[in-house]
């Protein structure tokens, strides 16, 4: 990789490390999430829907007087106040009684994925089938501490990732980089595969998404172009540092990486190993070397105060 990179300064980088901060709002949200795990559901029959209730509803959406695809469901449990649906939908159900039918008028956001609905005014006919109230018990100090510790741990990991990216960006900015033929295409392919995998995990097939939205695969690729360029430059520079500093992907480090993959995919290490091609293993070795480079950059940096 060194033939594509002229390295600049990478030892003693002056990059300010972000602080580990958990806000009071984040703590309160964390407490609410934990309370939900202990919540009791109580059927309500003597009052209308209010904020915080779960309203079980039937609904059908109409665009220009005609039902539209994907706009209907029955016995859907909607927690009022979570803003799960289109802005303005939930608020119009507050005050409705069981058995009541409500006309809900909303406007889809301009950037909505289904282009035929983006920016359009629609009518939802909604029937309230049931109302459930959630009773949240108070949390003890031990549980609150668990929530705080969990949030702080998550934020520390997030900060470390951010700091590593900032250090990598600084090294790239200090260096001269030429992306070799084919590498940008590889990065784009990887980003597209990740996007398709994330979409599939949500239960959406990529081809169905393209048909429903009218967005082409080339348009998605175009959105990822700058990210692919940044990834390619970063990998080239960090690999050049690994080469210069003689940092290798050792067998124990590779085994640890495979173990992390096994946990992520719910497989054994042996099952992961059998599924990997030589191309995959080459990429893993590259990732392990880059991890070592990032650890070295952090150890030899001079973080700003």
C-alpha angles and dihedrals in degrees: 000000000000092000089067096047136063102194122221127188115328103152118081096013114186101220121146112235114225117246122250101243129168111187126217088245091056091048092051091049089049090052091049092051091051091047090055089063088061097037122130119216116223122188113234122209105153104062143036128262116291138178112295096025125121107234115197105213146176113214141176124189123217128199114191089346095307128102111250128216115270093013100108139070140153130229092003112173106224120184106215113230099026091097090225092148132050114308110277096020100101096042091060091059094059108108096023119132130225109278093019120131116220131194108220117194116195141156121231114233116262091242095050112145095235101070093199088065101035110121093357127135111234138179123224119197105208131187121197108224100171143351124218125190119209118220112204117199118218116263122239122230092255092057091044090053090051089053092048093047092048093050092047092049091050091048092049090054090046091051092049090052091048092048093050090051090049091051091048090049090051092052091048090050089053093049139067113236135186116190110222122231113280098016095096090051089052092051091048091049091051093049091048092050090051090049092050092047092051090049092049091050087059089056095255121126112219093229090051089050092052091049095046096046101033088229115135128221089244090057091053090049090052089055090055096046098098092044090051091051091050092048092049093050092046093050092048093050095044092047089051090054091048089053094047093046093042093237110167136191100247122203094248091051091049091048090052090051091050089049090055090050091050091054092047094052098035094242137120119261089247091054090051091048092052091051094054124094124208088260089057092049091050089053091048092051089051091051091050092051091048090051088055091049092051091050089051092048090052093047092051099038125109101219115209118240 
